[in-house]
């Protein structure tokens, strides 16, 4: 704020100085930029997201409302590092009190604007009339005030679980490696809410900036993100009659192929993109997709009339959708999912890491389908091998190999000296293990030959 004001940048902060989640920023950007005015807005969120509290980051959302693409983030990183290397020489800055009282800083009611517009994307009436019990855990993050406002504004039976704010997040159950993470897809982090699940018909969690979701049901506990995304897609296709029939369903390539099966059965098309929600942004912009989701528990979709809602992930909307599904169908999402697997097949899915040198990672990132010489995978003929997505020709940063009933994707980690293998089998857990084992061998042999 001190730097923005000193440089004459007009900034809108929350009117009550409340924490503001990523989806509310995306919603505000799109709302402002759709009014036809001369000025265009963008946004900044400072957040650790689903990472440890000490790993806070600077998140930039451009005028399209979505996460910045690699070109923009590389420029920001380069510029920031240059300024830091020069001791911030030349950076204009004024004291905080002077900044917030300047003409450059204004107020905006992010909570009221976002919460008041939720009825345009969700059936809040069916949630309210069903009186289902909802438990919402912000995990100490920015969605806390939003859940309180949702309960009050729509008069739904919603309890805010653990309404505590603490920048250390000391009350969060430790993750698998005994680190604090606000990861709402982790069974370790969500264990406290899972233990309280009998008090609610549906319970939900969000990470620190509320762009991710975690769904808890009474019978199943914490749902696998792939399972819930599948349920969400099927339900929305069947219950959003005003969505344009020609619009596609978007998913990352490493998200379950069960979605492809049910979407194609419904007569719609699937757009597969590389890992990262940024790839969905242009499709949401031109309204050529109505849903975009990734296996890491991030998704968003369009309004009930087909207009764009946000161009970034929205964990609040995805959490409320679980309540709508339960209220409208009478089935919890885990029961809904089991019904889908009986119709389209039951997938077995896993992600594993394998050690890789930096050189290995560079080679893997440039690998193509032609690099794979094997013709079979886990007893089946390989039917497709590629390093760029079909239809939109986007680089996946690794390689995809598929058969009739299974697939794997191998790609290097951006932060660790490992490569990640995502794999799925529609046969069995044993077959999945075979797919993963052969995937490691296939990639290993390809790396040796380079």
N, C-alpha and C positions, 0 to 999 in steps of 0.2 A: 504494500500500500504506500509505503514511504517513497519507493522508487517510481511507481506509477504516477502518483500525484506530482512528484517533482518534475516528471517528464510530460505533464499535461495530458495523461491518458485518463479518459473518463471511465470510472469504475462504479459498478453497482454492487454493494454488499448487502447481506441480509439485514432487513429492517430492524431486527431484534438481536443482531450479532449471533445468530444460531449457526451451528455447523450445517454445511450445505453438501448434500451428496451429489455424486456425478450425474445421475439421471435428471436431477433438478436443474443442473447447469445446462445440460444438453437441451432440455425442454425449454429453458429460458432463452437460450441462444436462438433456437428455431422460432420461438414465438416472436422475439424481437425482430429477427431478420425477415419474417413473413409479412411485416406490416407495410412494406413498400417504401419505407423511409430511406434517406440518403445514407445514414450511418449503418455500419455493419458491426455486429458484436462477435466476440469470441469469449473464451473462458479459461480460467486456471483453477485447478484443484490441487491442494497440497495434502497428500495422503500416503500412509503406508499400505493402503489397499488391504490385501489379504496376507501381507508380509509382517515380519516382526516390527514392533513400534519404532525401533531405531532406524528402520529402513524406509523412512518417509521419502516421497519423491514429488517432483514437479510435473504435474499432468496438464497438458495443454489440449484444449478442444477448440478446433478452428471454427470459422464462420458456418461450416456445414453441420456443426453441433457434435461431430464425432471425434474419436481419438485421432490425433495427428498421425499422418503416414510417416514412413521411414525417412523420406526426404526432409520433412520438417523437423523431426526429432533429431536427426543428425546435425542439422544446422543449429538447432538450439543447444545441443551438447557442445558443439565446436565453439559457438559464441560464448557460452557460459564458461567453458574451460579457459578460453582466451582472456576473459575478464578476470577470472580468478588468478591466472598466472601473472597478470599485471597488477595484482593487489587491488582490484576494483577501481583502478585509476580511471577517472573520467565519468564514473557512474554518478549521476545526479540523485540526491536523496535528501529528504527533509524529515524532521521529527514526526513521530506517529500522530501525536495530538494535532499538530498543524495539518498533517495530511488528511486525517478523517474529517476535519472541519473545513477543508478547502472546497472550492466549487467543483473540483474534479471527482469527488467521492459522493455518490448518492445512495439512496436506500431502495431496496426492492424486496417485496414480500415473496420470497421463493417458496415458502411453505404453502401459503394460501393459493398462489397461482398453480402450483403443481397439484396439490391435493384437490383443489376445486375442479380440476380438469380430468381427474381419474375416471369419472363416469363416462367420458368419451372413449375410453379404451377397455373398460371392464364393466360387467353387469353388477354394479354395486347393489341394485335392488334385490337381486336374487340372493346375494350374500346376506343382506340385512334381513330379508323375510325368512330365511332358513334358520336364523339365529344360531348358526354353528359357532362353536367356541374356537377362537383363533388366539394363538399365543405368538407374539412377535418379539424376537430377541435381536436387538441392534448390535449385540456384541460390543457395546461401548462406542459404537460408531455414529456416523452422521445421520443415520435414518431415525434416530431416537425420537426427535420432536415430530417427525413426519408420521410415525405410527400413532403417537398421541393425537395428532390433528386428524388423522384418518378415522380413528375411533369416534372422536367428537363430531366431526363433520357429517359422517354417514351413519352414525348411530348403530354401528355394528358391534357384535359381542367380541370385542378384541381386548386382550390383556397385554400390556407392555411388560415383557419379562426382563427382570434385572435392569431397571432404569438408571444405571450408574454410568457416569462419565469420569474417566481417569486417563490422562495421557500415557500412563505406564501400562494400562490394560492389565493390571496385576490380577484381576478377578477372572480372566479368561483361562479355562483349563489348558494345560500345556499340550502342545502338539506331539507327534510321534517321536520327535528328537528332543523333547523337553524344552522347546523354545515356545515363546508366546507368539501366536499368529491369530489374526482375526479371519481365519479361513472357514467359512460357513459350509464348505464341502468336506471338511475333515471330521471323521467320527470322533476323534480325540477332542477337538475344539468344541464340537457340538454335544459332547457327552452330557453336560448339565441339562441342556434342553431336552435331550432324548430321555433322560431320567424323569423328567416332568411331563412326558407326553400324554400320560393318562388324564391330565387335566384339560386337554384340548382335543378337538376334532381334527385340527390341522395346526401345526406349529412351524414357524419359519425363522430363519436367521439371515443376516446380511453381513458382509464384510465392512471394513471401516468406511469406505466411500459408497457403499450400497449399490455397486454395480454387479455384484454376484448374489446368488440366492442359495439357500439350503432349505430343503423341505423335509419335515418330520411328520410321520403318521403314527397312529396308535399301535398298529400291528407290525409295521415294517421298520419303525425307527427312522433313521436318516436314509433318504432315498439316494440311490446312485444317480448322479447328474444326467447320465445318458438315459436312464429310465424315465426321469421326469420330463426331459426335453421331448422324448417320444410321445408321452401322454399329452403334453402341452400342444404339440403340433397336431395330433389327431383330433383333440377336442376343438381346437380353434378352427380347423378346416370344416368341421361339422356344425359349428355354432356361430360362425361369422358369415351370415348369408349375404352381407353387403360388401364383402371383400371381392375385388376384381378376380374373375375366374382365370384370367391369363397370368396373374402374378404368381411368382414362384416361391418356394420355401428355401431359405438359405441355411446352410450348415457348413461347419468346417469339415475338411476332408477326413479328419481323425475322429469325428463324431459317429456314433453307431449307424450302421447301414440299415438298421431296422426302420429308420426314418425314411430312407429312400424307398423301401418296399411299400410302406403304407401311403406315402405321398403319391407315388406312381399309381397305386391302386385307386386312389381318389381322383385320378385324371389330371393332377398337377405335375409340374416339373420341379426338379431339385437343382439348386445352384450350389455346387461345392466350391469352397474357397480354401486357401491356406490357413494355417493357424494364425489367429489374431482377428479381433473384431473390426479392425480398421478396414478389412477387405469388404465388409458388408455396407460401409457408408455410402458409396455411390449407388448401390442398389436401393437403399432406403431413400436416398435423395430423389431418384426418379420414379420411386414407388413401383419398381419392378419385382421386389420381393415384399412379402407381407410378414415374414418371420425370419429372424437370423439367430442362430444359436451355436454355441461351442461346448465341447465336452467338459470344460473347466468351470461349469456352472454359471455361464454368462449368456444372456439372451435378451432380446427385445422384440416387439412386434408392433403392428400398426393399429390405429384406432379402429373402432367398430365400423366406421364408414370407409375405411381403406386409406385414410390420410396418415402421413408419417407422424409418429408420436415422439420418439427420440432416435438419434442416430448413434447412440452409445448404449451399452448394456444397462438394463434397468432391473435391479434385484428386487425392488419394492413391487413393481408390477408383476413380476414373475411369482413372487410370494403370494400376492393377492389372487393371482390366477388359480393357484392351488385351492384357495378357498372357494372361488367361483366354480371350479370343476367339481369339488365335493358337494357344494350346495345344489348345483344344477343336475348332477347325475345320480347323486345318492351314494356314489362310490368314492372311496379315498383313492388318491393317485396310484398307490401300490396295487390295489385291486384292478383298477383300470389298466395298468400296465400288464398284469398277468393275463387279462382278457385279450390284449393285443398280441401277446406272444403265442397264444393258442391259435390265433388267426394267421399271423405272419411269420412265426418261427421264433425260437428263443435264442438270442445271441449270448455268447460268452466273450467278455471283453476284458482286456488288461493293458496296462502300460508299464513298461520296464525300462530301466536305465542300464547302459553298458559303458564301461570305461573306454575313453577315447582320448588320444592326444589332440593338441590343437591342429596339428597337420591332418590327422584323421578327420576332424570336424570340417576342415576346409575342403577336403576331398569329397566328403559325404554331401556337403552343401551344393557341390557342383555335379553330383552324380546324375545320370540320366537312366531312362529305362533300358537303353542299350548296354549299360554297365552290368546289368543282371543277365548272366548267361544261363542260369538254371531254367528249366522248362516246366518243373513241377514244384509244388509247395504242399507239404503235409499230405502227399498222396493224391493231389489233384493237379490237373494241367493249369499252368498259369495262363490266364486269359487277358491280363492287362498289366503293363509296366509303364510308368511314366514319372516325370519329375515336374511337370507343369499340369495344372488342372485342366480338365476337358471343358470345352465350350468357351471359357474365358481366358485360357492360356496364361495363368498366373503361376509364378514360381513357388513350389512348395518347400524349397530349401532342403530337399532330401529326395527320397524315392518312395513310390507307392507300388505295391505288388498285390494283385488280386486274383482269386479263383472264384469258382461258382459259389462256394459256401464260406470263404474266408478271405482275409486281407491283412496286410500289415503296412505300416508306414514307418520309415526310419529317417530321423532328422537330428541334427546336432543341437545340443542345448546352447542357448545364448548366454548362459551365466556360469555353467559348470563344464568340466572336462569329461563329459559323457555324451553319448547319443541316446536319444529316446526312441523306443520301439512301441508303437501303438498297434494293437492287434485285436482281431475279432474272428470268432468262428460261430457258425450257426449249427455246428454238429455237437460238440461237447467240450467240457473243460479239458479233457485229455487231448482232444484235437487242438485246442487253443494252445496248450503247452507245447505241442509239436510245432505249431506255426511259429511260436516265439523262438523256440530252439533253432529251427531252420532259418528264421529271419536273421538271427545273430550270426549263423554260419555264412549265409549268403552275403550279408554286408561285410563280414570279416574277410571273406575271400576277395570280394571286390576291392576292399581297401588294400589288401596285400598286392594286388596286381597293378596298382596305380603307382 
